[in-house]
Amino acid sequence: MLEKTTRMNYLFDFYQELLTDKQRSYMEYYYLEDYSLGEISDTFDVSRQAVYDNIRRTETMLEEYETKLHLYERFQRRQQLLDQLKDSIQQGHDDVLDIIHTLENLD
């Protein structure tokens, strides 16, 4: 569950501007503020089922955006390469230029 929450938080960070205000609000309350479905439904005066359905549809949309745009995937790859670069610099390895070249050419 923690892995899904972390992924959704990242996807939300990358794609929140593509969501409606209501979708953005529900996702913020649910994933960032850790509100329950009941708390969100009380806040917006809607049913828990409506909140649940909206969040699930929004999660699906975020996954579809990622499938098409790959922003999170590229972010993760950059982070991996930066970690390798730091390790290589600390250990004095000669592959630093190769890692920098890979970073520069990452689309």
N, C-alpha and C positions, 0 to 999 in steps of 0.2 A: 504494500500500500504506500509506503514511504517513497518508493521508486516512482510510482505513478504520480504522486503528489509533486515530487521534484520535477518530473518531466512536464506536467501540466503547468507548473509555475514558470518554467523556461519558455514553453510554447506561448503561454499567455504574455510573457514579457516581449517576445518577438512579434506576436501577431495581434495584440490587443486593439490596435488602431483599426483593424479590419472588422471588429465586432460592433454590435449596436450598444447603446448606452446600457440597456437592460442586461444584455449578455455580459458586458464588462462588469457591471455592478454585482451580479450574481456570482461570477467567477472570483471577483475580489473578496467578497464576503466568505465564500466557501473555501477557497484555496489559500488566500493570503491572511484573512482574519480568523479562519478556522471556525466560522459560524456553522451551526447545524442547519439542516434543511428547515426545521421548525422555526428556528430563529430568523432565517431569511424570509420564510413565508409570513411571519408576523411583521417583520419590518416593511415588507412590500404589500401586505394585505392580500396575499394570494394563497392558493393551496400548496401544501408540501409537494404534491404530485406535479404541479405546474413548475415549481422550482427545480425539482428533480429532472423533469423532462427537458427544461431549458438548459440545465447544466450538462446533461448527457449530449444533447444536440450540439452544444457549444464545444464540448470536448471533441466530438467527431469532426466538427469544422476545423478546429485547431490542428488535428491530425492530418486532415486533407490539405490544409495550407502547407504543413511541413512536408508532405509527400510531394507537393508541387514545387516548393521554393527552397527547401533544405537549409533554412537559416540555422536551425538548432544543430543539425548534423555538421555543418561547416564550423560552427562555433566550437563544438566538441573537438573536432579535428585540429583546429587552431590551438585549443588548450593543450591537447596532447603534444603537439609539436613544440609549443612553448615550454612545456615541462621537460621534454627531451633536450631542448636547447639549454635550459638551466642546468640540467644534469651534466650535459657534455661540457659546458663551460666550467662547472665546479670540478669535474674530473680531468680536465685538460685534454679531452679527446679532440681528434682532428675532423670530426664530422659536423662541426658547427656550421660551416659554409653550406653543406648539403641540406641541413635542416632549414637554414635561412632561405635557401633557394626554393625549397618545397613550400615554405610559408608564402613567399612572394608569388608563387604560381598557383596557389590555392584559389579556386574560383568560387 
